[in-house]
Amino acid sequence: MIGFALCHGWSFDASALAPLQAALARRFPGAAFAVFDLGFTGAAHTPVLAPGREWIALGHSYGFAYLMQQPVVWKAAVSINGFTRFCRRPGRPEGTPVRLLDAMIERLAQDPRATVADFHQRCGAAQEVPEALDPPSLRHHLGQLRELDLAPPACPTLALATPDDAIVPLALARACFSAPDVTLQELAGDHARLLREPADCALAVSVLIEKLYA
């Protein structure tokens, strides 16, 4: 039996994944679900992945990279507007300049709500910024994101990218997901569209799972 481990992106919380979880549950009624919450708006939650399941990682944005760093042998992985590296590096010009992350970290210390609100607007997110934010957690994970540079996933991987993504441009997605065992699929929308309207994402996951168990 399969299980889906879901993780949201920076400054969001587990509620952002609820529409996707519901869409997957309709397609896979026997699947288990484990939803991570990184604690940006409340208490962090790291679920225990039950043994006896073949777990598939589904992470949105930074949530994908977070899941890839967990000590889990994944059956497969799905990146939803995600990445393995966010910032530019020497010889790798795709991504966000480090100085912009530094500026964001500095502004976060002065005005967390405005920083998060501006980021959500760039994402195209429908979720309003909660009253309760955890600035230390937000700062910590921005620092992690700044330094992030992961190897390609060691499992079959589906990467979903969108052309109007202001956070993870297609050039960055293509640079991160060029390994032989990775399928990069481009769908319409902005950075958060596949969370707001998860039908396309759920269909792509279904196709991946059919191939895995063919």
N, C-alpha and C positions, 0 to 999 in steps of 0.2 A: 504494500500500500504506500501511496505517496503522501508527502506532507509539504506544505508550503511555508517557508519562513520569510516573513515580510519585514522590511525596514524602511522607514521614511527618510527624507533628506534633511539637510541642515535647516534648523529653525522651525520645522514642522513637528507634528506629533503623530501618534498611532492613528488618530481619527482620520487623517488624510488618506489612509489606506483602506478605510471601510468600504467605499464603493468597489474597489478592485477585489477585496476579499469576497464581497457578496457575489460579484460576477464570476469569480472562480468557483465559489461554492455551488453555484447553479450548474456549472459544467462538470464539476468533480464532487458529487455529493458525499463520497466516502473519504475525501481527503481530510487530513488534519491541518490545522493552522496554528502557527506560532508567530506572534506579532511583537517585534522589538519596539521599545520606546526609548529614545536616547536622553530623555529628561530635559528637553528644552523648555517645556511648559509645565512641568510637574515632576513627579517621581519617575526615575528611570526604571525600565523593566526589561530584564533579559530572560526570556522564557527558556525552559528546559525542553530540549528537543527529544521527544520520546524515542527510545530505541525501537527497532522493528519497523521503522518507516524509512523510505528513501526520500530524503529531504531535498527540496529544490529551493534555492535562494532567489528571492525576488526583491531587489532593492531599487528604490527611486533615488536618483541623483547620488548624493554622498552615501545614502543608505546602502547602495550596491557595494561601494568600496568598504564600508564598515563590515558588511556580511562576509566579504572575501577575506577579511582579517581574522575571522573567528575560527577556532580550532575544530572545524567540522569537515567531514568528507562529504561534499555535496554530490548528489546525483547529477545535477545540472544547475545552471545559474542563469538568471534573466536580469539584465540591466535595463532599467526604464529611465531613459535620459541620464544614464550614469557615466562613469569614467573610472579609469585606473590611475589617472594623473589629472590634476586640475590646473596647475600653474605651468607656465612656460619654463623650459629648461634650456641650457646651452645646446644648440643643434636641434631643438624641438620647439619650434615657434608656436605650435598650436596651444591654445589655452589662455588663461587669464594672467596678466603680468603680476608678479609677486607684490609689487608696490601697491596694487589695488587691494589685495588681501590685507596688506599692512594698514592701509588707510581704513579699511572696513573694521579691522580689529580695534584701531584707535577710536573710531567713531562709536563702536559698540560700548566702549567704556564710558562714553559721555551720554549717549542716548540710545539705549537698547531697543526701545519700541520703534523709534524712527528708522533705525538700521534694519530691523526685521521687516517693517512695513514696506520700505523701499525694495528690499529683496523680494518680498512676496509679489509686489507689483511687477517687477521684472520677470518673475516666473509665470505670471498670468494666473496666480492662485486665487481661488474663490474663498479660501479659508481666511477669516479675519484674524488679526493678531490677538492672541489671548491677553487678558490683563496680567496674568501671572507668567513671567518669563524668568529663566534661570541664567543670568549673565555669565556666571563662571562656566557653566556647561557650554553655552554658546561660544565663549572665547576659547575654551579647550578644543572643541571640535573644529573651529575655524583654524586654529594652529595645526591640528592634525591634517586638515584639508590642504593647508598651505604647503606642507612638506610631503604630501602623498605622492608616491611613485611606486606602484605595485607591478609585479610581474603579471603576465596574462593568466587568467583563471586556469586551474588544472582540471577542468571538467568541461563537458559540452556547454556552450554558452550562447545565448541569444541576446543580442544588444539591440534595443529599440531606440531609435533616434528620430527627432523631428526637425524640419528645416527652419522653423521659426523660433527655435530655442535660443533665447538670449543668454542663457547661463552656460550651456554646453553646446557650442556650435558644431555643425556637422564635421568640420575639419578636425576638431578634437575627438569626436566620437570615432571617426575613421582611423585616427592615429592610435587610439587606445585599443581598438577592437579589430586589428588586422591579422591576428593569429589564425593559423589554419583551422583550429577547432571552434572558431567563433563565426556565427552568422550575424551580420549587421543588417537590420531591416529598417527602412525609413518609412515613417508614417506621418500623416499631416498633423500640424499643431505646434503649440509652444511647449515650454518646459513642463507645464503641469497638466496639459490636455489629457494625457493618458490616465491621470488620476481622476480628473473631473468626469471623463467619458471613457470608462475602462473597457468597453466592448471590444475594441480593436486589440487591446493588450491581451485580454482573456482569450481571444481567438488565436493570436500568435502563440501564446503559451500552450494552447491545445494542440496546435500543429507541432510544436517542439516535442510535446509529450508523446504524441502519436509516433514520431520518428524514433524517440528513445526506446519505445516498447514494441516497435514493429518486428 
